[in-house]
């Protein structure tokens, strides 16, 4: 029995990234949103805490947006001098209104003064689909801009032609090498399984679609110069 418990603990230790150097307060949203500030725009509902969701333990910050122009997010400011940093945030899509893009954003906003004053720039952590509606946002050894003295960690949900509700959890931010990041997938494509979305994929240009339509009907198209296409005007 003890051997089984020990094996289970080892599996959990391996599968759950460590956060030894995490500078965030309440990064797992264990019992509330303490340490985080909720913000909204466009009359979006405020973010809230949900004790039934979360990874790897229950407790998550839920941000929802339902109309184009709405956004809901939680943020936390950390005073840290300019250096390379790691950042990771886990997200789970709880509701999607059928749009063809994922509009969850995890970003680092950099400031030239402590207390997140004197905005400099921001960097978005690219999302990676991991299946079952789950996404991992991460930045590896990202170099903060010169002169930065603080960082605002921002977890957002933004609506664009569809509603979106996202549960964020297990957020890590700290000096490079102190936040254990999940192993990257061998597949170099983003969203290779089209998990209900077309994120990171683009539709072919209209010209290509027209060519494909001609081919399906057994017709072909030969390019000609514009001069050859011109016809004399009738008077």
N, C-alpha and C positions, 0 to 999 in steps of 0.2 A: 504493500500500500504506500509506504513512504517512497519507494522507488518511483511509483506512478506519479505521486505528487511532485517529486523532484523533477521528473521529466516534463510534466506540465508547466512547471515554473520556468524551466529552461526554454520551452517553446515560446512562452509569453515574452520572455526577456529578449529573445531573438527577433520576434515578429513585431514588437512594439518599440519604435525608436526611442532611445534615451534622450532626456532633456536636461542633462547635468548642468550645462551652462546657460540655461534659459533665464533671460532677464525679465520676463513677463510675470506679472501678478495674476494668479488664477488662470493659468493658460489652458486648463482643462474644463473650466466652467463647472466645477464640481457641485456647487449648490446654488449658485446665483451668478450674476454678472458683475460681481464686485471687482473693482480695479479697471473696469471697462466703461466707456462712455458711449451711450447710444445716440445716434443722429439719424435724421430723416430729411428728405427733400420731396417736393411735389405731393405733399399730403399723404405720404406713405405711412403705414402703421409703424409704430416704434418696434425695435427688436425686443425679443423677450427670451427668458430662460426656459428650457424644457428639460425636465428630469428624466424623461423616457427615451431620449435620443442621446447619441454620443459615441465617440470612439477614443480610446479603447474601453472607457468606463462611462456610465450614464452621466448626462449633463452636457448641454450644448447651447450655444447662442444661435437663435433662429432669427433670420432677417428675411422679410418678404416684401415684394413690390408687385403691384397688380395692374397698373396702368402706365403707359408710356410716359416717361419723365419722372416717374417715382423711383426712389432709391432708399434703402434702409441699410444701416451699417453700425458696427461696433468698433471702437478704436481705443488704443492705449498708447500713451506717450512714454518713451524711455530716453533718459539722458545718457548718451554714449558718444565719445569723441570719434572723429572720422577714422575708420578702419574697415577691413573686410568682414562681412557678417554672413551668417546663414539664417535662412527663414523658411519655415514650413507651416502649412495650415491644411487641415483635413476638412473637406466639405461633403455634404450629402444632399442631393436634390430631393426635397420633400414634395414639391409640386412644380409642374411646368405646364404653361398654358398652350403648348404646342408650337412654340416658335422654333426656328431652325438654328438658333445660336444659344450658347451658354453664357449668361451674363452675371456670373459670380466673379467677383474681383477680390484678390488678396494683394495688398500693395504696401510698400514702405514709402513713407513721405519723409523727406529729409529737411532739417531746419538748421539755420546758422547760429541759433541761440538755444540755451537750455529751456526746458518747458515747452518745446515745440513752438517757438516763435521765430519769425524770419524765414519764411518758406524758401527752399532752394530748388528742389525737384522731387520726383517720385519714380519708383520702379515697380512694375507689376510682376508678380510671380506667376509664371506660366502654368496653366492647369494641365494635369495629365489624368486621363480617365483610367480608373482602375476597376470598373465594372460595377453593376448593381446601383447605378446612379451616383457613385462616389467619385470624388475628384481630389487629387492632391496638388496643392500649390506649393512651389518651392523656388528658392533662390540659393545658389551654392557659391560661397565665398564672394559675395557681391561687394565691390569696392564702393564705399560711401563717397559722396562728393567731398572734395577738399573743403575744410572749414566747417563741416557739419558738426553740430554739438548735441543733436537729439534726433530721435526718429519716432514717427507715429505709425504704429501698426494698424492697418485698416482692413476690415473684413466686410465686404459689401455685397448687396444684392440689388441689381438694377433692372427695371422692366423696359423692354423695347418690343412693342407689338405683341407681347405675351406676358403672362404673369410668371413669377419665379419665386420660390420659397426655398431657402438654403439653410441647413443646420451646420454651423462651424464648430470645430472642436480640436483639441490636441494641437495647440498652436505653439511653435517654438521660434524664438529669436535670440541671437547672441553672437559673440565673436566667432569668426570662422573656425571650424574644427571642434566647437563645443556642443553643437546640436547635431545629433546623429540623424541623418536624412535617410529616407527609404531608398532601397536599392533601385536604380533606374531600370526600366524594362528594356529588353533587348530590341524590341520593335522601335524603330526610329520614327514611325508615324504617330501622330497625335490623333486620338479618337479613331483607332483602326476598325472598331466594331460598330461604329455608327449607333451608339447606345441611345437611340431615340432622338438624336440630334445630328446636325451637320457641322458642328463646331470644327474649325480649322480646315474645312474643305470648302472649295469654291465651285459654284456652278460653271459649266463651260460657257464661253462667250456666245452671244446670239448667233454670230456668223457660223460657228462650229455646229450649233444645233440645226441651222438651216441646211448645211451640207449633209448632216446625218439624215435629215428628212428626205432630201433628194435621193440619197442612196437607197433608202427604204422603198422608194417608189420606182427604183430602177432608172433613175435619171442621173446625169452627171453635170458638172459645172466646170467650165473652162474660163480662166481669167483672161480678160482683154483690157487693153489700155483704155483710159478714159477718152482719149481722142477717137478711138475706134467706135466707142459707144455713142458718141455724139451724132445726132441726126440733124440735118438742116431744118431750120424752123420754117414752117409753112406761113406764107403771107396771105 
